[in-house]
Amino acid sequence: MPLVRIDLDRALFERKEEISDEVQQAFVDALGVVENDRFQIFHPHDSGEIVFDPTYNNVDRRSLILLQITMVHMYSPEAKRRLFEEIVRRLETLGLRHEDILISAVEVGYEDWYAGR
């Protein structure tokens, strides 16, 4: 059960359904997550609330979309890389630049979740 927190510019928040669908489909395609295992929290921000260096690591950032994924520690580094690449690929189809996307995974054990039962 991944939990995805998405911080983004308020202007992009209007497109949250599209972004949500593409992120979820990336989990389905890259990790085999079942389609209805969707838990996402969107946090829209006003200009200046997301602070970043536009040139860190020699990347040309114009804005920043942050995805923080909390997930069970069970995937290989290669599987997580596939997931990240699939998320970026899918968000690019919406016109979002790969340079403006930052993804991090926080891994926890099964014992760290309660999901209704």
N, C-alpha and C positions, 0 to 999 in steps of 0.2 A: 504494500500500500504506500506508494509515494505521496508525499505532501509537497506541493510546489507553491512557493511564495514568489509572486512576480511583482517587482517594483518597476514602475514605468512612468513616463511623462503623462500628465493628465490628458493631453491631446490623443495619445494612443489608447487611453482607457476606453474610448468610444468603440474600439475594435476588439474589446476583450473576448467576445464570443469567438471570433475568428482565431485569435491568438490561443485561446483555451483549446479549441478543437485541434489546432495544429500541434500544440505541445502534447496533448493527450495521444494523438495518433503516432507521434514519435515514440512514446512509451510502448504503445502496442506493437509498432513495427520493429523497434530496436531491441526491446526486452521481453516481448511476449506478454506484457501486462494485459489483463482482461479489460475490455472496453469500458465497463462501468466502474472501474477502479479509478475514479477521478476525484481528486481532492486538491483544489487550487484556491489560493487566496490572492486577490489582486489588490495592490496598493498604489493608487494613482498619486503622483507628486506634482506640485507646482514647480515652475522654473526656479532653479537654484537649490532645490531641496535634495537632489541627487548630486553629490559632489564627486568629481572624478578628474583625473589628469587625461586630457584628450590625446596625449602622445605616449603614454606609458607603454613600454615594451615595443616601441616603434609602430604603434597602431594609430590610425587616423580616426579617432572617435569624434562623432558629432553630437551624439546623445548617448544615453546608456539605459539598457533594459537589463535588469538583474533577475536571474532565476536562481533561487536557492531551493535545492531539492533535499528533503529529508527522506531517507530510504533505508530499508533493511540492508545490512552489510551481507550481501550474498552474490554480488555481481563482480565479474573479473574487471580489471582495468580496461581490457579491450571492449567489453560490453558497455561500460560507462562511456568510453570514447565514442562508440557507435551511437549511443543515445545523444550525446552532446552534438555530434555531427548531424544527426537526424533532426534535432530540434532547430539547429541553425539553418539547415537546408529548408525546412518547412517554413520557418519565419521569413526567410529570404523570398519565398513565393508570395508573401504578403507585402513585399517591398521594404522589409526591414533589413538594414545592412548588417552583415556578419560582424563587422568591426564594432558595432554598437551593442553587441550581446555579450553578457558575462554570465557564466553558469558555474555554480559550485554545488557539490554534493556533500551532505552531512549524513554519515552512515551510523546507524544505531542497530541494536540487537532486536530480535523478535520480542523479547521481554520488555522492551521500551515502548510498546504500542498498546493501546486499548481502542478497539474499533467497534464498539457497540455490543460485543459479547466476548 
